[in-house]
Amino acid sequence: AATECKIVISGSDMMQFDTKEISIDKNCEKYEITLKHAGKLPVNAMGHNIVFLETKNLQNIISKINMSHGIENGYLPETEEVLFKSKMIGGGEETKLILDTSVFVKGGDYTYICSFPGHFALMKGKLNI
């Protein structure tokens, strides 16, 4: 069987990802994530993105989420602690994000969140490499 190096994740107006854990096979050099917004609300009211980071940096990154950074930046400053970040999407939209898996250390501890202010409490999951 061919290795699946992609996944579709959906976020909703209930502030939930439908996937709590992503596992990337060691044979995947690139991993494609399609993020879909299953809800109806516009991006400025209930936007979702997906941000990948080392779990040890989670609190630090959460502390930097701020409306002043702008929706186009996912409400985050430019920081090396953010490994990958998709664009923010609203209801009915979707976006693709390609992960270069060489950035991750096998067996490392990684988390993904939505960086829309307040969403990370419910919208997070674990990335397994």
Solvent accessible surface area in square Angstrom, and as a share of the most:
residue,aa,sasa,rsa
1,A,158,1.23
2,A,99,0.77
3,T,59,0.34
4,E,120,0.54
5,C,41,0.25
6,K,116,0.49
7,I,43,0.22
8,V,84,0.48
9,I,0,0.00
10,S,24,0.16
11,G,1,0.01
12,S,30,0.19
13,D,39,0.20
14,M,150,0.67
15,M,49,0.22
16,Q,70,0.31
17,F,4,0.02
18,D,100,0.52
19,T,24,0.14
20,K,111,0.47
21,E,96,0.43
22,I,1,0.00
23,S,77,0.50
24,I,8,0.04
25,D,57,0.30
26,K,157,0.67
27,N,102,0.52
28,C,4,0.03
29,E,143,0.64
30,K,112,0.47
31,Y,8,0.03
32,E,49,0.22
33,I,0,0.00
34,T,8,0.04
35,L,1,0.00
36,K,84,0.36
37,H,5,0.02
38,A,71,0.55
39,G,11,0.11
40,K,182,0.77
41,L,74,0.37
42,P,77,0.49
43,V,47,0.27
44,N,106,0.55
45,A,54,0.42
46,M,29,0.13
47,G,0,0.00
48,H,0,0.00
49,N,0,0.00
50,I,0,0.00
51,V,0,0.00
52,F,0,0.00
53,L,0,0.00
54,E,58,0.26
55,T,43,0.25
56,K,161,0.68
57,N,24,0.12
58,L,25,0.12
59,Q,132,0.59
60,N,65,0.33
61,I,0,0.00
62,I,29,0.15
63,S,86,0.55
64,K,68,0.29
65,I,23,0.12
66,N,75,0.39
67,M,115,0.52
68,S,97,0.62
69,H,60,0.27
70,G,16,0.16
71,I,50,0.25
72,E,136,0.61
73,N,54,0.28
74,G,3,0.03
75,Y,13,0.05
76,L,2,0.01
77,P,34,0.21
78,E,154,0.69
79,T,34,0.20
80,E,168,0.76
81,E,42,0.19
82,V,23,0.13
83,L,46,0.23
84,F,34,0.14
85,K,58,0.25
86,S,8,0.05
87,K,129,0.55
88,M,18,0.08
89,I,0,0.00
90,G,3,0.03
91,G,24,0.23
92,G,70,0.67
93,E,84,0.38
94,E,89,0.40
95,T,18,0.10
96,K,117,0.50
97,L,24,0.12
98,I,88,0.45
99,L,0,0.00
100,D,49,0.25
101,T,19,0.11
102,S,93,0.60
103,V,67,0.39
104,F,13,0.05
105,V,104,0.60
106,K,144,0.61
107,G,67,0.65
108,G,24,0.24
109,D,81,0.42
110,Y,7,0.03
111,T,14,0.08
112,Y,0,0.00
113,I,0,0.00
114,C,0,0.00
115,S,0,0.00
116,F,14,0.06
117,P,39,0.24
118,G,45,0.43
119,H,7,0.03
120,F,48,0.20
121,A,63,0.49
122,L,83,0.41
123,M,0,0.00
124,K,90,0.38
125,G,11,0.10
126,K,90,0.38
127,L,0,0.00
128,N,41,0.21
129,I,38,0.20
